[in-house]
Amino acid sequence: MRIAVLGGDGFVGWPTALHLSNLGHEVHIVDNLSRRWIDTELGVQSLTPMDSIQERCRIWHQETGRKIHFHLLNLATEYERLKSWLADERPEAVIHFAEQRAAPYSMKTDRHKVYTVNNNTNATHNLLAALVETGIDAHLIHLGTMGVYGYSSVGAPIPEGYLDVEIDTPTGKKAQQILYPTRPGSVYHMTKSLDQILFQFYAQNDGLRITDLHQGIVWGTHTDQTRRHEQLINRFDYDGDYGTVLNRFLIQAAIGYPLTVHGTGGQTRAFIHVQDSVRCIELALQDAPEAGDRVRIFNQMTETHRVRDLAEMIAKLTGAEVAYLPNPRKEADENDLIVKNDQFIALGLKPITLAEGLLSEVVDVAKKYAHRIDRSRVPAVSAWTKDIAKRVEHDPEGKRLRSVS
Ligand SMILES: NC(=O)c1ccc[n+]([C@@H]2O[C@H](COP(=O)([O-])OP(=O)(O)OC[C@H]3O[C@@H](n4cnc5c(N)ncnc54)[C@H](O)[C@@H]3O)[C@@H](O)[C@H]2O)c1
């Protein structure tokens, strides 16, 4: 199959491109490399040394004889180029990762909020409009987030995208399924909620075939393909904006930094290993909706954990300390989370869970590249509101010079 991987230079996009190429598909990465520019803006870098995308594709070809094509294109601002690219390449499937994906980055300043909304909603809408205009009947798979559901404890399992409701009509109660009400907890999550409405409209109005994957927090770094050569290594974010919770704990443990738990650590979140993430995309590709179907929604996660339990587990495994810090986010201190993921299990997913071996592999990778870490960029300091900003801890290690006066 000819597959476009939009955002294929990123943390999940790159191993997905390799996975699909390895399965024999013709893979085209489309990326504007904005994530690399954001590293420059923030003054951070991936923990793992990442080659240019062209070099990565060259090494893949050298190792496997398979070609991955790269196209530099901004989905959000270059609509006409996107349209002609689609018309020329005519992909049979499009996997859409190309959005600004860090909640803390989206909350940094008003400029970051504006950028995230413009980038994400325009990228998604441009793609939808261009698919309709070019008449390309590609299966569109989008990477959404579990965060669209919000994190209030409702007590009932979160269904896969749609909620059964009963509405009162003059002739009695009528059953209906509606999109699960969104409750985004950041500007980033808000853009993913807006994406859902865009998908609903284009599936119903134009018969676009769309799958939306509500993904949990991705952990791990290697997949079977990124392990094949040092220069195929995946990016790995440790900083306070882009590092995600479980990976951050593992990196912190590797460099002797206290595990930074926000608030009581009572937040319960959904997780998935990066190897399962790429496998889920393979499974979703094989199960495309028909034109006229509603958007197919999967919960792409394999397990849920409370943040403080994760910290305590990793502390026990590695001997690291745990630091409880003021929470820079506006969110419930404690929540429960039960999530349905029956569809992927039915399609054959065999979940990788938090096995010690894989946790240690991440710690080993982090130790190997520990010299590349700037410890001052480890704390999460983007605050959700101006009031919260006053209590954010910038120096969990207590290393900064203090005034003596
Ligand atoms: N990493 C996670 O834990 C996680 C969890 C849930 C959902 N997701 C979703 O999966 C997707 C991929 O996440 P990731 O961790 O790989 O993110 P990432 O930031 O590493 O990769 C995103 C890629 O998209 C590119 N991009 C962004 N805007 C673009 C534009 N306008 N035009 C072209 N390219 C653009 C970036 O340059 C980058 O290479 C995101 O949409 C994210 O919301 C990720």
The ligand as a Gaussian input file, in Angstrom:
#p B3LYP/6-31G(d) Opt

LIG

0 1
 N        3.807000      10.955000      22.385000
 C        2.723000      10.652000      23.071000
 O        2.781000      10.208000      24.240000
 C        1.357000      10.808000      22.434000
 C        0.230000      10.430000      23.177000
 C       -1.038000      10.574000      22.620000
 C       -1.162000      11.083000      21.333000
 N       -0.051000      11.455000      20.625000
 C       -0.251000      12.027000      19.272000
 O        0.530000      11.347000      18.322000
 C        1.043000      12.277000      17.352000
 C        2.543000      12.130000      17.282000
 O        3.119000      12.390000      18.558000
 P        4.685000      12.425000      18.738000
 O        4.958000      12.169000      20.178000
 O        5.308000      11.593000      17.710000
 O        4.960000      13.987000      18.453000
 P        6.232000      14.703000      17.829000
 O        6.155000      16.138000      18.181000
 O        7.481000      13.949000      18.175000
 O        5.989000      14.536000      16.249000
 C        5.086000      15.328000      15.516000
 C        5.711000      15.572000      14.135000
 O        4.816000      16.360000      13.361000
 C        5.526000      17.379000      12.692000
 N        4.604000      18.496000      12.450000
 C        3.970000      19.272000      13.377000
 N        3.238000      20.219000      12.757000
 C        3.382000      20.017000      11.426000
 C        2.880000      20.697000      10.264000
 N        2.113000      21.776000      10.374000
 N        3.235000      20.230000       9.036000
 C        4.065000      19.150000       8.922000
 N        4.584000      18.495000       9.973000
 C        4.245000      18.934000      11.220000
 C        6.678000      17.713000      13.639000
 O        7.784000      18.320000      12.974000
 C        7.021000      16.341000      14.224000
 O        8.033000      15.684000      13.488000
 C        0.609000      13.660000      17.798000
 O       -0.469000      14.116000      17.021000
 C        0.204000      13.468000      19.238000
 O       -0.813000      14.347000      19.603000
 C        1.200000      11.319000      21.151000

